[in-house]
Amino acid sequence: MNHLLNTAITAALEAGKAILEIYHSGEFDVEIKGDNSPLTKADKSSHNMIMSFLTKTNIPVLSEEGKAIPYEERKDWNQLWIVDPIDGTKEFIKRNGEFTVNIALIEDQRPLIGVIFVPVTGDLYFANKDMGAFKILVDLNNFDVETLISKANKLPLQRKDKTFTIVASRSHMSPETEIYVQEMRDIHGEINLISKGSSLKMCMVAEGLADCYPRFAPTMEWDTAAGNAICSFSGANVIDMITNKDMLYNRKELLNNNFLIK
């Protein structure tokens, strides 16, 4: 388990380096995919960097930017990596810094390891089933993964502001989310509503900066798998709103149901 966590962290950090090189150059080479979502040179560079590490583990990889893998092939996988080379490509293009690298290890449809790296800020979140969830600031010019793991802060962190806080999508605020926010306002009175891009919303709940993250807009497995691990192993609940149970992965349909993290 430790070896696989080290590999996932190394892959995420090296991908972060590759992304930042393109981010600072401004040469994004934006394409539009079949689902109307954007794809940049940085997505491809990050994917290739991550694959160069994960393929050495001999565990199959399901990546947003990889080739489509039929369920008939995936259904017999006991373990797999689920990867989003850049979660929040729209935020990348906007240059607001709210994008992440997401890597998760799934076993029997449940997250075992989660790694989320925020290239612009250097924030690294990671978790595994045995250790719990952690956060640390990384200097990409000088890091040792073993040292990062040993010095990271355990999540959730202590929170000063006790006002009930909801975190929601910056790009996908839906009417259902607005209804949920009003319901929480009716229960708690004063609330904070924070908008964030990418899996940063999940990280905020894991860190203790937000009380909940309701999602009533489409997400895919690679958007949530790493954050699910980090939230779950920090003590938060990640609930599929259709089944009212924990979210499962490597499903036939990779589109997630609505979910709530609290």
RAKAGI-V482986 format. One record per residue. N is the residue number from 1. PHI is phi in degrees with one decimal (999 if undefined). PSI is psi in degrees with one decimal (none if undefined). Layout:
N&PHI&PSI / N&PHI&PSI
This chain:
1&999&-44.8 / 2&-63.1&-40.1 / 3&-62.4&-41.3 / 4&-70.0&-37.2 / 5&-63.4&-45.4 / 6&-57.8&-42.8 / 7&-63.3&-44.2 / 8&-65.3&-40.9 / 9&-65.0&-45.5 / 10&-59.3&-44.7 / 11&-60.4&-43.7 / 12&-65.4&-41.5 / 13&-69.4&-41.7 / 14&-67.3&-35.9 / 15&-64.2&-39.0 / 16&-59.4&-40.5 / 17&-59.9&-46.6 / 18&-63.3&-40.1 / 19&-64.2&-46.2 / 20&-63.3&-34.6 / 21&-59.1&-42.2 / 22&-76.4&-39.5 / 23&-56.9&-44.9 / 24&-78.0&-21.3 / 25&-76.2&-27.3 / 26&79.4&0.0 / 27&-96.9&87.5 / 28&-89.9&-24.5 / 29&50.4&61.5 / 30&-73.8&129.7 / 31&-118.6&161.0 / 32&-111.5&123.4 / 33&-79.8&175.5 / 34&-60.3&-27.1 / 35&-92.6&14.3 / 36&70.5&11.0 / 37&-90.1&150.8 / 38&-80.9&154.3 / 39&-136.0&132.3 / 40&-119.7&170.2 / 41&-59.1&-31.4 / 42&-69.0&-37.6 / 43&-57.5&-45.5 / 44&-68.0&-41.9 / 45&-64.3&-42.5 / 46&-63.5&-44.7 / 47&-57.2&-47.8 / 48&-63.7&-39.5 / 49&-65.1&-46.2 / 50&-62.1&-44.1 / 51&-62.1&-32.6 / 52&-63.6&-24.8 / 53&-93.6&-46.2 / 54&-71.2&-30.3 / 55&-63.6&-24.5 / 56&-70.5&-16.2 / 57&-82.5&-10.6 / 58&61.5&24.2 / 59&-107.2&130.8 / 60&-62.1&154.2 / 61&-122.1&130.3 / 62&-109.9&111.4 / 63&-124.1&144.6 / 64&-57.0&-36.1 / 65&-98.8&9.3 / 66&-89.3&179.3 / 67&-70.6&149.3 / 68&-64.2&132.3 / 69&-114.8&117.9 / 70&-60.8&149.2 / 71&-61.4&-33.2 / 72&-58.0&-30.9 / 73&-84.0&-40.8 / 74&-73.8&-28.8 / 75&-62.0&-22.3 / 76&-95.1&4.5 / 77&-79.2&118.7 / 78&-75.8&-37.5 / 79&-126.0&150.3 / 80&-160.9&153.0 / 81&-87.9&139.4 / 82&-119.9&124.8 / 83&-130.1&136.1 / 84&-120.9&105.7 / 85&-59.2&-38.3 / 86&-139.1&110.0 / 87&-91.3&117.1 / 88&101.3&44.0 / 89&-59.9&-35.2 / 90&-61.3&-38.5 / 91&-70.6&-35.0 / 92&-59.2&-47.8 / 93&-65.0&-35.7 / 94&-72.8&-14.0 / 95&62.5&38.0 / 96&-98.7&1.4 / 97&81.6&-5.9 / 98&-91.4&59.7 / 99&-135.3&157.3 / 100&-139.3&165.1 / 101&-106.3&125.5 / 102&-118.2&126.7 / 103&-136.3&128.0 / 104&-132.7&146.6 / 105&-107.2&126.2 / 106&-110.8&138.1 / 107&-134.6&127.3 / 108&51.2&43.2 / 109&73.9&5.5 / 110&-122.2&143.8 / 111&-66.8&134.1 / 112&-108.0&-36.4 / 113&-135.3&141.4 / 114&-137.9&136.0 / 115&-133.3&127.3 / 116&-129.1&126.4 / 117&-120.5&135.9 / 118&-107.0&97.1 / 119&-56.9&-41.9 / 120&-67.6&-38.0 / 121&-93.9&-21.7 / 122&84.1&7.2 / 123&-75.7&128.3 / 124&-117.0&125.8 / 125&-113.3&137.0 / 126&-150.2&156.9 / 127&-157.2&150.0 / 128&-143.7&166.7 / 129&-61.2&-33.9 / 130&-82.8&-35.1 / 131&-94.5&-31.2 / 132&103.1&-158.3 / 133&-119.9&147.5 / 134&-144.4&162.7 / 135&-140.4&143.9 / 136&-155.0&150.8 / 137&-88.9&132.1 / 138&-114.0&135.5 / 139&-94.8&108.0 / 140&-66.4&-15.3 / 141&-84.2&-13.8 / 142&-159.8&96.4 / 143&-146.1&152.3 / 144&-128.5&122.8 / 145&-62.6&-42.3 / 146&-59.8&-40.6 / 147&-66.8&-41.1 / 148&-59.0&-44.6 / 149&-63.3&-41.8 / 150&-73.0&-25.8 / 151&-102.4&-2.0 / 152&-69.1&154.2 / 153&-88.9&132.6 / 154&-73.8&139.7 / 155&-99.3&150.3 / 156&-79.1&156.2 / 157&-86.5&162.1 / 158&-70.9&137.8 / 159&-113.8&135.8 / 160&-87.6&-44.8 / 161&-81.4&117.5 / 162&-93.9&1.4 / 163&-62.5&134.9 / 164&-59.3&124.5 / 165&-122.0&129.0 / 166&-112.3&134.1 / 167&-111.2&136.6 / 168&-137.3&169.8 / 169&-69.6&139.5 / 170&-74.8&-32.6 / 171&-105.5&-9.6 / 172&-135.3&48.2 / 173&-73.7&120.1 / 174&-108.6&161.9 / 175&-57.9&-37.2 / 176&-62.5&-37.1 / 177&-65.6&-41.1 / 178&-63.3&-37.1 / 179&-64.9&-44.0 / 180&-61.1&-43.1 / 181&-59.7&-42.5 / 182&-66.0&-38.2 / 183&-61.1&-42.1 / 184&-67.7&-35.6 / 185&-65.0&-37.7 / 186&-64.5&-35.1 / 187&-79.7&-46.2 / 188&-101.9&-8.8 / 189&77.3&-119.9 / 190&-65.1&132.9 / 191&-135.7&158.6 / 192&-102.1&136.4 / 193&-120.1&117.1 / 194&-114.4&134.0 / 195&-101.8&131.2 / 196&-141.0&154.5 / 197&-93.3&162.4 / 198&56.7&-156.4 / 199&-77.2&3.5 / 200&-58.3&-28.3 / 201&-64.0&-42.9 / 202&-66.1&-39.4 / 203&-62.7&-36.3 / 204&-64.7&-38.1 / 205&-68.8&-44.4 / 206&-60.4&-37.9 / 207&-75.1&-21.4 / 208&96.5&7.3 / 209&-83.1&-17.1 / 210&-134.4&148.1 / 211&-84.6&-30.5 / 212&-158.0&158.3 / 213&-135.3&101.2 / 214&-88.6&137.0 / 215&-126.5&110.4 / 216&-118.5&38.6 / 217&-144.9&158.7 / 218&-61.7&136.3 / 219&-138.2&159.3 / 220&-109.6&166.3 / 221&-55.8&-38.1 / 222&-71.9&-17.3 / 223&-73.1&-28.4 / 224&-118.8&-19.6 / 225&-58.4&-48.8 / 226&-65.9&-44.8 / 227&-64.8&-34.2 / 228&-59.2&-46.5 / 229&-60.8&-46.6 / 230&-65.7&-41.6 / 231&-65.7&-49.3 / 232&-59.7&-43.0 / 233&-83.0&-2.9 / 234&-94.6&-7.3 / 235&107.8&0.1 / 236&-83.3&161.3 / 237&-104.5&133.0 / 238&-115.7&105.9 / 239&-115.3&126.7 / 240&-71.8&121.2 / 241&-73.2&-15.8 / 242&-85.3&-46.4 / 243&-88.9&-17.7 / 244&60.0&29.6 / 245&-129.7&178.9 / 246&-58.5&148.0 / 247&-70.4&141.0 / 248&-113.6&157.8 / 249&-128.3&169.0 / 250&57.3&43.6 / 251&-82.0&165.4 / 252&-60.0&-44.6 / 253&-98.5&116.1 / 254&-80.7&-8.4 / 255&-75.8&124.5 / 256&-74.1&152.9 / 257&-73.5&168.2 / 258&-57.6&150.0 / 259&-145.6&165.8 / 260&-135.4&131.1 / 261&-114.4&128.0 / 262&-153.9&none
